[in-house]
Amino acid sequence: MIISSIKSDYNKFFFKLLIFIFIFSLVSGPFVPDLIVSISSLFFIYFMIKQKLFRDILNNKLTLFLILFYIYIVFNSLFSHNILVSLKSAVPFCRLIFFALSVSYIFQNREYKNFTLYTFIILYSLLFADVIFQTIYGFNILGYELNINRVSSVFGDELILGSFVSRTYGIFLFLLFNISPKNKIILFFYVTTICLIMVILSGERTALAIFIMIMFFAFFYLSNKYKLFIILIVGISFLSGLIVNKNSYERIINHTLSQLTENSSLNFFSFRHQLHFLTAFEIFKDNLLLGAGIKSFRYLCSNDEYEKKIHEFIESKDNFAFYAKTDGYIENLKIPSKDDFNKSYYRQLVKKGEKFLKGDKLYFFYEYKNGCNTHPHNFFMQFLSELGIVGILFFIILYYKILKYLIKRLFSHQIEDSNYFILAIFFSTLFPLFPSGNFFNNYLSILTFLPLGLMNLWKLKN
């Protein structure tokens, strides 16, 4: 009955065309994918009402969990520090849930999975050719030049090539081992190699960490005779990427090490990230239960009370202090310029007319006045500061369920279920110790909910 509606020749052509356009639109920017997601969700709501599928949808615990999360973020927005801004992100969020349900419905037909698999392979191949072209000639086929020596291909100034590849690579694995074509091992090694090289050339360190983590789960999925090949692929791909573009080594290795140890201290990712996290935690402490509201971080982070906390944190580290080299008076002291210290702000410790002695602290310099940005750059800290204890419980419960499933499969050696790769995607992309984008960013949300739709979110009637 319902399944038959996606088997007619007309509907097959329509859905395949829609899948093709959607997948390729993911590299064109956020507008077209978001438009398709919105239209798809509206059509699915109409279809759901017509077919009376509410009970089937609510029977699935994961779907019910998402609906409860949606209700919470809308409710939470009513108490936000900026109600209209929060509601603007919270209310349309339901389209992502219905989009995932619509994908789940369409992919009941194996033929669409097969079509999607080869569409991704074509897209990866075209991207790889463009990446190599841009790396060699300094610009890609659309004329986009290398950005700070980082390869971005068709994404241009948006340096998200690695993020796109790493977040969709798990989808490829799910489709490959779910369909299991005869040439699946060849396809696995081909796509894994070109995708890993693209991620390395992109210079995106979080994307590389996500990709390697998903490969880790793939390592245990494959039979023992292929595991050595994975190790060889990783080694060869790393060497190829670093040889083709030496700047990749500079950013992935040297720049990472310098950020971890900048300002003569061991940092969590980087000193700048620590300022984001500290600000997010201070916002959370002032809004324990419900948080400050979706997208509130960007507005609250510059508050005087949070800037003061940042300054206290910076001043707890002596390497930000400027010491007197000789005895003297403040009138005779030349204040180091921004160019001398590459820092924008300072606080004077010695008053005008006061005498200071050699070794006294005279100034504290601040490279960053506060911990501001559009978001805290970490999903866990974003949930904590913007959604509070209630919101972080949703995150913790979901992540615990994913972790429990994966551990059970790994230790029992029962990982034949291809949903294993979907949960590996979420385990990696939601990993609480990785830097991240804005969870409520439209494009990132689409990439997050797309793999969710490949799981059987609800029980279809026959």
N, C-alpha and C positions, 0 to 999 in steps of 0.2 A: 504494500500500500504506500507507505511513506518512501521506502527505499526505491520503489519503482519510479518515483518522480524525478530521480536524478539519473535515470538510465536511458531516457529517450535521447535520440540523436541530437535533437535541437538543444536540450538542456546540457548534454555533454559538451557540445561546442561552446555554449555560453559560459559554462563553468570553467572550461579549460582556458578560454580567452581571458576570463576574469583572473584566474590564477596566474597566468603568464604576465598580464599587465601589472598585477599587484606585486609580484616578486621583483620584476624589473623596476617598478616604481620605487622600491626600497632604496635604490641607489640614486634617485632623482631628487631627494629632499623629502620633507615631511608632509607637504600639501596633498599630493596625489594619494599616498598610502592612507592618510587620515580621512580623506574623502571617501575612499573605498570602504574603509572600516566603518565609517558613519552610515553610509548607504546600506552596507551589508547588515549592520545591526538593526536598522529600521525595517528592512525586508524580513529579517528573521523574527522580529517581534510580531509582525503581521502574520507570518507563517505559523508562529508558535500559538497565537490566538486562534487562528483558523483551525489548526490541527489539535487544539486543546492539549498542549504538551506540558503544561505547568507542573502537573504531578510528576511526570517523568524527570523533569529537570530538577525538581526539589528533592527527588529520591537520591540524588548524588550528593554525597557529603561535601565534596570539594566545591561544587557549584553553590551549595547552600552556604559554605564558608565564605565564598567570594561575595555573595549577596549580602551577608551580614557585615562584611568589611565595607561594602559600598554604603549600606545604611549608616554605618558608624561614621565614615568620613563626611557624609552629608550632614549628619547630626553634629559632628565635631566642628564643621565650618560655621555653624550658627553661633559658636562661642569663640570664634577666631579673633585675633587682633585686627584682622582685616577681612570682614565677613564676605564682602563681594568678591575679593580676589580668591579667597578659598572656595567659595561656592562655584566660581567660574571653572575651577579645576575639578571639584568634587562631583558636581551634578552630571557632567558629560562622561564621567568615568565609567558609567554603566555600559556605554557603547562597547567598551573593550570586553566586557563579560559576554555580551550578546554576540560580539564578533567571534570570540573563542567558541561559543556554542554553535555558531553557523559553520565555522571551519570543521568542528567535530561532526556536524551533520553531513557536510559534503564529503568528508573523508571516510564515511562509511563505505564509499565505493572505492575499491582498491585501484581502479583505473586512474583516479585523480591523484592518488599517492604516487603512482608510477610516473605520471606526467609531471608532477611537482619535483620529483627526484631529478629527472633529466633537465628540467628547467633550471634548477639550482646548479647543476653541473655545467650547463651552457653559460650561465651567468658568471660562475667562478672562473671559467676558462677565458671569457672575454675580459673580465677584470684583471686576471693574471697577465694577459697579453698587454693590456694597457699599462699595468704597473711596471712591467719590464721596459716598455717603450719610454715611460716617463722617467724611469731610473737612468736609462742610457742617454736620452736626449734632453732631459730637464723639463720636458712638458709632455702632456698626454695628448690623445687624439682630439680632445676638445679645446686644446690650447692652455689648459691649466698648468701653471708652472709649479715646480717643487716648492713647497712651503717650509721654510727653515730647514731645508734638506730632508724633509720628511715626505715620504710618498703618500699621496692621498687619492690618486687616480681621479675618477669622475666626481668625487666628493669635494674637490677644490679646496677652498679655505676651511671647510669643515673637516677637521682631521679625525675622521671616524671610520676610515677604511678598516683598520684592525678590529674595531668594536663591532662593525657589521659582520665581518667574516667570523669572528670568534663566537658571536651570539647566534649565528645561523648554522654554524658547522655541526652542532649537535642535532639540528633538524635534519641535516643531510644524513647523519649516522642513523637516526631513528628510521627514516624512510628506507635507507639502504638495507638495513637488517630486518625491517618489517616486511618489505617486498621480497628481499633476498633473490635478486636476479643472478643468473649464472655467472656473470662476470663481476660479482660484488667485490671480491678481493682486489681485483685490478682497479676498479673504481675507487675503492677505499684508499689504496695507496696513492693513486693519482691525485685525488681531491685533497687528501691530507697533506701531501707534499706541497702543492701549489698554494693551499690556504695558509700553511705554516710560513712559507716564504713571504706571502703578502703581509701577514701579521708582523713578521720581523722587520720588513722594509717600512712598514707604517710607523715604527718606533713607538707604538702604543704599549706601554708596559703592562697595564692592567689587562688589556686585550690578550697579550701574550700569556699572562698568568691564567686567564680563563681558558684559553685554548689548550694549554698544557694540562690543566686540570681535567678537562673533558677527554683529552687523549689518555690520561691516566685511567679513566673509567673504561675507555675503549680497549686499553691494554688487557684488562681482565676479561673483557667480553670475547676477544679473539682466542682462537685455539693456540696452544703453545708453539706450534710450528711457525706462526706468523709474528710472534712477539719480538723476536730478534729484528725483524724487518722494521717494526715501529721504532726501535732504538736507533737503527741505522738511518731511518727517515729523519728523525729529530736531529741527529748529528749532521747529516748531509745538508738539511734545510738550513740549520743555523749557520754552517760554514758558507753555504751559497749566498744566504742573505747578507752576511757580514762582508763577504768578498765583493758582492755586487755593489753594496752601498756601505762604505766604511762608517758613515754617520750613524748607522743603526747600532753599531758597537758602542759608539760614543754615547748615544742616548740611553740604550738599554742597560749597559754595564757601568760606564764611567759616571754618567749623569745620575743614575740611580744611587750609586755609592756615595757621590758627593752630597746628594739631598739627604740621604740617611744620616750623614755625619756633619752636615753644614752647621755653622755657628758653634763648632767645637763641642757638639753634644749629639747623642744618639737620638734620632727622630723617628716618629711613627709615620712612615712614608716620606714626609718632608716637614720642615719647620712650618711652612705655610699651612699644610694640612692640619698640623697640631693646633694652630690658631683657630681653624674652622671648627674642629672637634671640641675645643675648649669652649668656644662661644655657644655651640649647639648644646653642650651639657649645662652651661649656665642658664640658657633659655629654658631647658627642661626643668631645672631646679625651681624655676619661678612658675612653671605650668605643669606640675607633676602629673595630674590625672589625665587631662585631655590634650596636653601640649598647647602650643601657641597657634596652631592652625596651619593648613596647607599653604605653602609658599610664604609663610610668615618670616622665615629666617632672613630673607633679603632685606626686610624692613626693620627688623629688630636688632640685627647684628651691630648696627652703628650706635645704639643707645649708649649713653655715657657710662652706665653701670657695667656693661659688657666690655667696653673699651678699657675701663679701669682694670678689670680682671686680666685683660690681655697685657696691659702694661705691667701689672704685678708679676705676671708669668715671665715676661721678657726680662724684667729687672732682677728676677731671681737667678739669672744667668750672667755671670760677670763678664762674659765675652761681649756683651752689648754696652759695657761701660767704657768711657773715655777717661783715662787717668792723667794726672798732671805729671809732666816729665821734669819740671823744675818748680821751685817756689815762685810765687807771684801773686798778682791781683787779677780779678776777672776782667778789668778794663784793658789790660795788656794782653789778654789771651785771644788769639785768633780762633774763631769758631770753625771747626772743620766743615767744609761744604759737602753738599750731597754727592758731588763727584768724588771727593776724597774717600767717602765711606759708602757710597752707593746706597744711602739710606735717606728717607724723606722727612723724618720727624726726630726731634730730640727734646729732652727735658733737662733743664739746667739745675744743678744741685747746689752751686755756690752763688750766693747773692752778689749783686753789684757792690763793689767796694770792699768785699771780704777778702782777706788774705787766704791763700791756700798753700799747702805744702806739697812737695814732691811725693807722688803716690796717691794723693787724694783723688776721689772720684769727682769729676767735674760735670759730666754729662752722661745721659743714657740716650742711645740712638735707637730708633724704631724703623725698621725697613717697612713694616706695615703698621698703620695706625690702629687697626682693629682686625678682627677675624672674619671680615665680611666677604660675602660672595652671594651668588643667587641661590645657593643651596650648600649644605655642609660637606658635600663630596663624599658621602658615605651613607648607604641606605639605612644602616642601623641607627646612626646618629640623626639622620633625617626623621625617621619614624619617632625616635625618642623626643626630639625637640618640637616637632610639628604635630605629632599625634599622641604624645604622652604615654603613660603606662598602659592604657587600654590599647592604643595603637601598636605598641611594641609587642604586646602579647599576641596579636595576630601574626606578627613577623616571627616570633619565637616558636609558636605552635606549628606554623607551616614549615619552618626550617627544621624543627625537631622531627616532624613526620617524614620529611624528605631524607634526612640523615638516617633515621631509623630504617627506612626502606632500603637505602643503598647499603648500609652496613649489613643488614640481614642478607641481602643478595650476595654481597662479596664474600662473607664468611661461610655462607651455605653453598657457595658455588652454583647458585640457581639464578643466573642472570640472563636467561634466554628471553625474558620478556623485553620487547623493544621499548616499552615505556621507561625502562632503565635509563635510556639516553635522554629522555625528556626531563626526568628528575635530576640527571647529572647536569643538565643545562641550568636548572634552577639552583642546584647546589653551588654551582660555580659562579653564576652571575649575581646571586644574592649573598655570596660569601661575605660575612660581616666584617672581615679584616681587609677587604679590598677597597680602594678608592672607587667612587662610582659617580654617575651622573645624577640628574634629578629624577627620582622615581616617577614623578607626575608629569615629566616631559612627554609630549605627545608621541614623538618618534620612538623614544626609548620604551615607552609603555607598549607600543605596538610590537616591538621586537621581543618584549617580555611576555606578552599574551599570545603571540603567534604560536609558539611551541605548545602552549597549554591547550590550544584547540585541536592539536593532533592526538590528544588523549581522548578516550571515550568518556566525555563529561556527563552524558546522560544516556539512558537506555531507550533506544528506538523501538517503536512498535513494529512488528512484522505485518 
